[in-house]
């Protein structure tokens, strides 16, 4: 957690302006997006374009995160992280605070999205995440602090993206940042050495967290507790074997876990219609029913209209013939 002095230094309100000391680019603060151990992230605007700006008093951390963002841009086929725009210094209250600017990813938090759209989206979104992790790991990086708070489902494409790369660590190094619930070390299921299986453990915990929004603490033997939690939720039943393998570190690569997930999702019984599709289907059914009813009403109306017209014409013709006979 960020210390109070740093929090005060980095605290800005809506309408405040951040002007770079070196590049002289100006950004207007819209609102705070979040804060952590290494700084505060703001939604800002520049030249009518929205961006995310991270402000900190930790120059070393800022440089590390910038290098990570630049590395992400070189990862072919991966759009998991935001793109990097620029870095500069901001002078405030006699202090110089480094900052960097990145893409603002508009969307909804992962857990909030799943809560609204339904559990059918869990597998789909995790498949996207694993696809990105495959490429990330190939390039020598482990995400590290992988958790729902760092993940957003971007709109309107429904693509999972990351908004905080502060925990990204080179493979072989000690994990820089972690959150206990998603950390295998906390559950007694492995070390905090950065390797692909560390991220895959976190993916499994994200899936568990999706059906247990209120996180629980470790009690007793970690694996048995997590296994029991998985068994208790019917929605996790199709993923049980995959989750257990990930928790025990039995996957050597994200591609292995990804292939298992593809197999699970390819089973017809494991393809529930997402809530949005159910709603759309129900709405379509209602619309068809209403259309059919309207069509029947129109046909009935046209029949009555024709009958009335024929009756009127027949009456007029009869009157005409009667006049002729007189």
C-alpha positions, 0 to 999 in steps of 0.5 A: 500500500502506498505511504501517506506522504506519497499519497498526499504528494500524488493527490490531484483533483478533477480539473488539475493540470499535469504539464511535463517538465521536458516534453511540455505536454499537458494533461487535465485530470478527469478522475482517479482510477486507482492507487497502490504501492507505487503510485496513483493512476488517473484518467486524464485528457489531452487534445480531446483524447482520454489516457491513463497517467500514473504518477509516483515518487518512485523513479525506479518503479516507474522506469521498470513499469515503462520498460514492461509496457514497451516490452508488451508492445513487442509481444506479437498477437498480445494486447493484454496490456495498455500501449505506452505513450510517453514519460516525463516529470511533474513538478509539484509542491517543490518536488519532482514526480515522475509519471508515464502516460498509457492507453486508457482501456475503457471497460468493466471490471472482470468480476463485475462483468461476470456477475452481470453477464453470467458464469458462462463467460468465465471460460471464454474470458480465461481462454483469452487470458491464457492466449495472451499469457502464452505469448507473454511467457514466450518472451520471458515474462511472468505477469506476477500480480495477476488478479481481477482488480488488474483485469478489465473486459474492454467494450464493445469487443468483450476482450480481457485486458490488463490495466496494471503491469506493476507486478510483471517479472522476468522469468527466474526472478523473485515475484515483485508484487503479489496478492495473497489470495492469488499467490501460491506461496500463501496457499503452500503450493509453491515458491514465489519464483517467477515461472509460467506455473505461477501465473497459471495458479493465479488463473485458477484462483481467478476462476474460483474468485469469480464464483466466490466473490467474497474471498476466503482465508487459508485454513489448514491444508491449502490444496484440500481447502481449495479442492473442497471449494471447487467441488461445492460449486456446480459451475466449476464442475467442468473445469475441476481437473484443469483447476486442480492441475493448475493449483498443483503446478502440473502445467509446464506452459500456458499452452497446455492449460489453454488446450485443456480449456479449449477441450472443455469448452468444445463439449456441448454440455459445457456451452451454456448460452451466456445470459446476454444471448438468453435475453436476446433469444427471449426478446427475439421470440417475443418480437416474433410472437408480436409480429405474428400477432400483428400480422394476424390482426392486419389480415383480419382487419384487411378481410373486414375492410374488404367485406365492408367495401364489397357490401357498400358497393353492392348496396350502391349498385342495387340502389342504382338499378332500382332507380333505372327500373323506376 
